[in-house]
């Protein structure tokens, strides 16, 4: 059985693909495995649907939508999903959140990063715990981090630093090891990989695919990530979206999936 990933939306368009394909900051991946079809993230708006039509992808056959976390570039397309869509996500996805500038003695909000989605229209499963989607597909649930990093602030009743606690990943357990599919990697690629190994009991990691959030991190931090992935003997490192040119430059050999690409894992 093979895992097929179609990149419906990403920051860039793959070389040689239809120029009518839209590209926007965000990510949306169609996951096909056996008789299961899962949409991982929706991007910021309806662009994923536009591109699906151009790529001859039938979204009417979706079994499940998995939302990695509550930033608009990952769940902004929820209003365009049909009513009663089966959605899996963390309960904190509903929080209002903002990018912020942290100054001595004060915090200044810069930009709203969330969308006010109506999840009551759908068959939404809010969970902090892992959920088995099929025999080989698993939602990670909440990823524990020993030293979380703030990526802005929360609004409303949940005010405070935003550690993106709601971020989870999709895991495919292949005969060659785990294929870990990330949205942004806010919780840290090392923490994410260790969490997936712990909840599955599988140490071997075949591939890590998605956003790694390495656009502005220090060379030392990327070096440590590189050493960790090398120690794990990961076969494929496929960083896109928020991995950025900087992150890909420091991770030589990294393939960067783009809008229109199709990836297959046996």
C-alpha positions as CSV (number, residue, x, y, z in Angstrom):
1,X,0.0,0.0,0.0
2,X,1.3,3.5,-0.9
3,X,0.9,6.9,0.5
4,X,0.2,9.7,-2.1
5,X,0.5,13.3,-1.2
6,X,-0.7,16.0,-3.6
7,X,0.4,19.5,-2.8
8,X,-2.8,21.5,-3.4
9,X,-1.4,24.8,-2.1
10,X,2.0,26.0,-1.0
11,X,4.0,29.3,-1.1
12,X,5.5,28.4,-4.5
13,X,4.4,26.7,-7.7
14,X,6.3,23.6,-8.8
15,X,8.5,24.0,-11.9
16,X,6.6,23.2,-15.2
17,X,3.2,23.1,-13.5
18,X,0.0,24.9,-14.8
19,X,0.6,28.7,-14.3
20,X,-3.1,29.0,-13.4
21,X,-2.3,27.2,-10.1
22,X,-2.5,29.6,-7.2
23,X,0.3,30.1,-4.7
24,X,-0.2,31.7,-1.3
25,X,1.5,31.7,2.0
26,X,0.1,28.5,3.6
27,X,-0.2,24.9,3.0
28,X,-2.9,22.3,2.0
29,X,-2.0,18.7,1.2
30,X,-4.3,15.9,0.0
31,X,-3.3,12.6,1.5
32,X,-4.5,9.4,-0.2
33,X,-3.8,6.0,1.5
34,X,-5.7,2.9,0.5
35,X,-9.4,3.8,0.6
36,X,-8.8,6.9,2.9
37,X,-8.6,10.4,1.6
38,X,-7.6,13.1,4.1
39,X,-7.1,16.8,3.6
40,X,-4.3,18.2,5.8
41,X,-4.8,21.9,6.3
42,X,-6.8,24.2,4.0
43,X,-4.5,27.1,3.4
44,X,-5.7,30.7,4.0
45,X,-8.9,30.6,1.8
46,X,-10.6,28.8,-1.1
47,X,-7.4,28.5,-3.2
48,X,-7.1,24.8,-2.3
49,X,-10.4,24.2,-4.1
50,X,-9.4,26.2,-7.2
51,X,-6.1,24.2,-7.5
52,X,-7.8,20.9,-6.8
53,X,-10.0,21.4,-9.9
54,X,-7.0,22.2,-12.0
55,X,-5.2,19.1,-10.7
56,X,-8.3,16.9,-11.3
57,X,-8.6,16.2,-7.6
58,X,-12.1,15.3,-6.4
59,X,-12.6,16.8,-2.9
60,X,-16.1,15.3,-2.7
61,X,-14.5,12.0,-1.7
62,X,-12.8,13.4,1.4
63,X,-13.2,11.2,4.5
64,X,-11.5,13.6,7.0
65,X,-10.0,17.1,7.3
66,X,-7.1,17.4,9.7
67,X,-6.2,20.9,10.8
68,X,-2.7,21.2,12.2
69,X,-3.3,24.4,14.2
70,X,-5.3,27.7,14.3
71,X,-3.2,30.1,12.2
72,X,-5.2,31.5,9.3
73,X,-2.8,30.1,6.6
74,X,-3.7,26.6,7.8
75,X,-7.4,26.8,8.7
76,X,-8.5,29.8,6.7
77,X,-10.2,27.6,4.1
78,X,-12.6,26.0,6.6
79,X,-15.6,28.2,5.5
80,X,-15.4,26.7,2.0
81,X,-15.7,23.1,3.3
82,X,-19.2,21.5,2.9
83,X,-21.4,21.4,6.0
84,X,-20.9,18.3,8.1
85,X,-17.3,17.8,7.0
86,X,-15.5,15.5,9.5
87,X,-12.7,17.6,11.0
88,X,-10.1,16.6,13.5
89,X,-8.2,19.3,15.4
90,X,-7.1,20.5,18.9
91,X,-9.7,22.3,21.0
92,X,-7.5,25.4,21.3
93,X,-7.8,26.0,17.6
94,X,-10.7,28.3,18.3
95,X,-8.5,30.8,20.2
96,X,-8.0,34.3,18.8
97,X,-4.3,35.0,18.2
98,X,-2.1,37.8,17.1
99,X,1.5,38.3,16.0
100,X,3.2,40.5,18.5
101,X,6.2,42.6,19.2
102,X,7.6,41.9,22.7
103,X,9.1,45.1,24.2
104,X,10.4,45.7,27.7
105,X,7.3,46.2,29.9
106,X,4.8,46.0,27.0
107,X,3.5,43.8,24.2
108,X,2.3,45.3,21.0
109,X,-0.1,43.4,18.8
110,X,0.8,43.5,15.1
111,X,-1.5,41.3,13.0
112,X,-4.4,38.9,13.7
113,X,-3.3,35.4,12.8
114,X,-6.5,33.5,13.4
115,X,-9.9,33.1,11.7
116,X,-13.3,33.1,13.3
117,X,-14.4,29.8,11.8
118,X,-17.7,28.2,12.7
119,X,-16.8,24.7,13.6
120,X,-20.4,23.9,14.7
121,X,-21.3,23.5,10.9
122,X,-19.1,20.4,10.8
123,X,-18.7,17.1,12.6
124,X,-15.7,18.4,14.4
125,X,-13.7,16.3,16.8
126,X,-11.7,18.4,19.2
127,X,-9.1,16.4,21.0
128,X,-5.7,16.7,22.7
129,X,-5.1,13.0,22.4
130,X,-4.0,11.0,19.3
131,X,-6.7,9.6,17.0
132,X,-6.4,6.7,14.7
133,X,-7.8,7.6,11.3
134,X,-7.0,4.4,9.6
135,X,-4.7,1.4,10.1
136,X,-1.7,3.4,9.1
137,X,-2.8,7.1,9.5
138,X,-2.7,8.8,12.9
139,X,-3.4,12.3,14.2
140,X,-0.7,13.1,16.8
141,X,-2.8,15.0,19.3
142,X,-1.0,17.6,21.4
143,X,2.8,17.6,21.3
144,X,4.5,18.2,24.6
145,X,7.4,20.6,24.6
146,X,9.9,21.0,27.5
147,X,10.7,24.6,26.6
148,X,7.9,26.1,24.5
149,X,8.5,29.2,22.4
150,X,5.9,31.9,22.0
151,X,4.8,32.9,18.5
152,X,2.6,35.9,19.5
153,X,-0.2,36.4,21.9
154,X,-3.7,35.1,22.5
155,X,-6.8,37.3,22.7
156,X,-10.1,37.1,24.6
157,X,-10.4,35.0,27.7
158,X,-7.3,33.0,26.8
159,X,-5.0,36.1,26.9
160,X,-1.3,35.5,27.3
161,X,1.6,34.2,25.2
162,X,0.7,31.9,22.3
163,X,2.8,28.8,22.4
164,X,0.7,27.2,19.6
165,X,-0.2,24.4,22.0
166,X,-2.9,23.3,19.4
167,X,-0.4,22.2,16.8
168,X,-0.4,18.6,15.8
169,X,0.8,16.5,12.9
170,X,-0.4,13.6,10.7
171,X,1.6,10.4,10.9
172,X,1.8,7.6,8.4
173,X,3.2,4.3,9.6
174,X,4.9,2.8,6.6
175,X,6.9,-0.5,6.4
176,X,10.0,1.8,6.0
177,X,9.2,3.8,9.1
178,X,7.2,6.9,10.0
179,X,6.2,9.6,7.5
180,X,5.5,12.7,9.6
181,X,3.5,15.5,7.9
182,X,3.8,18.9,9.6
183,X,1.9,22.2,9.1
184,X,4.4,24.7,10.5
185,X,6.6,22.9,13.0
186,X,6.1,25.6,15.7
187,X,6.6,22.9,18.4
188,X,10.0,22.2,17.0
189,X,10.9,19.4,14.5
190,X,13.0,17.5,17.1
191,X,10.1,17.6,19.7
192,X,7.6,16.5,16.9
193,X,9.7,13.6,15.8
194,X,10.3,12.4,19.4
195,X,6.5,12.7,20.2
196,X,5.6,10.7,17.1
197,X,8.1,8.0,18.0
198,X,6.8,7.8,21.5
199,X,3.1,7.5,20.7
200,X,3.6,5.0,17.9
201,X,6.4,2.9,19.5
202,X,8.2,3.2,16.1
203,X,11.8,4.6,16.1
204,X,12.5,4.6,12.4
205,X,11.6,7.8,10.6
206,X,11.3,7.5,6.8
207,X,10.4,11.1,5.9
208,X,9.4,14.4,7.4
209,X,7.3,16.5,5.1
210,X,5.8,20.1,5.5
211,X,6.6,23.3,7.2
212,X,9.6,23.4,9.6
213,X,9.5,27.1,10.6
214,X,13.1,27.8,10.1
215,X,12.9,31.1,8.2
216,X,14.6,33.2,10.9
217,X,16.3,30.8,13.3
218,X,20.0,30.8,14.1
219,X,22.5,28.6,12.2
220,X,23.3,26.9,15.5
221,X,19.7,25.8,15.9
222,X,19.5,24.5,12.4
223,X,22.8,22.7,12.8
224,X,21.4,20.9,15.8
225,X,18.2,19.9,13.9
226,X,20.4,18.7,11.0
227,X,22.5,16.6,13.4
228,X,19.4,15.1,15.0
229,X,17.8,14.2,11.6
230,X,21.2,12.7,10.6
231,X,21.3,10.6,13.8
232,X,17.7,9.4,13.1
233,X,18.9,8.5,9.5
234,X,15.8,10.1,8.0
235,X,15.5,9.1,4.3
236,X,13.6,12.2,3.1
237,X,13.5,15.7,4.5
238,X,11.0,17.7,2.5
239,X,10.7,21.2,3.9
240,X,8.3,23.7,2.4
241,X,6.0,26.6,3.4
242,X,7.6,28.2,6.5
243,X,10.9,26.3,6.2
244,X,12.0,29.2,4.0
245,X,15.0,29.6,1.8
246,X,17.2,30.1,4.8
247,X,16.2,26.8,6.4
248,X,16.5,24.8,3.2
249,X,20.0,26.4,2.6
250,X,21.2,25.0,5.9
251,X,19.6,21.6,5.4
252,X,21.4,20.4,2.2
253,X,19.7,17.7,0.3
254,X,16.2,18.9,1.3
255,X,13.6,18.6,-1.4
256,X,11.0,21.4,-1.2
257,X,7.6,20.3,-2.4
258,X,5.6,23.1,-4.1
259,X,2.0,23.6,-5.5
260,X,1.2,20.9,-8.0
261,X,3.8,18.4,-6.8
262,X,2.8,14.8,-6.2
263,X,4.8,12.7,-3.7
264,X,4.5,8.9,-3.2
265,X,5.8,6.8,-0.4
266,X,5.7,3.0,-0.7
